[in-house]
Amino acid sequence: MRQTWRWFGPKDQVSVDDMLQAGVEGVVTALHHVPAGEVWAPAQIERRQREVAVMRDGAPSGLAWEVAESLPVSEDIKKQRGAWRQHIANYKTSLANLADAGIETVCYNFMPVLDWTRTDLAWRLPNGATCMRFDLADFAAFDIHILGRPGAGADFSAAVVAEAGRRAAAMDGAARAALTRNIVFGLPGAAEHLTLDDVRRHLSEYDAISAERLRGHFIAFLEEVVPVAEKLGLRLCCHPDDPPFPLLGLPRVMSTEADYAAMLKAVDSPANGITLCSGSLGARPDNDLPGMMRRLGRRVHFLHLRNVRRESRVIAGSFYEADHLGGDTDMVALIAAVLAEEARRRTEGRADQSIPFRPDHGQDILDDLHRRAQPGYPAIGRLKGLAELRGVITALSHPLVAATGGSATGAALRPT
Ligand code: DNO
């Protein structure tokens, strides 16, 4: 398993030096400043590669840009409107430019309007650390009472609607503004301060797009780009919906194992793969992460390893981002399934025997609490997560564990 780390470029409060000292082997980044739909030009890709390759004092970092996350799919492509054909042509050009630069793994998502959604970006835990949280009643308070989306009340249970009403009534202007800011943080253009009317306009454009139609647009996109990726020797990997259930009346098509199985089958190529995000998928009680890895692992090209603690048993429920080995996903079983898949790939002689993963998100601890890094991407909280994951990987890969052939772990480690 290849230890990678997300970096947001020179503006990131967590530096190349920091990640190097955290012990990472490769870098995950993107040209975040290029708007979705436009081409990633060779000179810009090369510049980012140079930035990754040096430490603060100019010494070589020994690190390289290994995974592009995300090469974003434009809203026009998702809606099949406007400039969507040009955007698909541009996407193919960007893929070719990434391949020329030696970057083989490309992550993206197909979530309409939203990328990820939380109601709290710094929720205080009992030990004083903070983490990101999704609270369904707060979200409903936003949807029903702040955004005022027509019909929003019908999307929540009566109990959640009642609680949302109580919470909205207790919020002053500042609390409403703070909740709105947190929720729109994961929307495109959030940095330019989206207004509620902007959000309403984005949403209304999906009025006529059902989940079935969105899936059709997704497959049409894959039919165009996957053959190109395959020829270029690239691995595309789709990130799941986060959280993995519909929000704001928008369709969602990448939330479950069945969604992934359908998209893999629709365009059956090794270049059409998965970003298995245990944090996103794990927010739903019916997603069995170790099982998904065992069943779909041949096409898993990238892993986001993090954990959430679910606060209810329903599919759409509240959760918070727990420690990497805490939370509701059995991380040890998931890692065992990843190692078993890698063992299988070795017997097949596959080139991609070591699957890149990153410690996804982290709680803000110690100096993170003052650093003001990107929400979810602290230095020390992620370092702690990576260190714990590395410990599990090291232990499960040790001959002592491999030798316990009859145990559950030993069985999981044997190629199937
Ligand atoms: C959130 C991330 C997502 C992810 C994209 C991939 O922290 O996991 O923003 O990068 O959805 O396309």
Residues whose N, C-alpha, C, O or C-beta is under 5 A from the ligand:
A	BS01	DNO	S70 C107 Y108 N109 D115 W116 H239
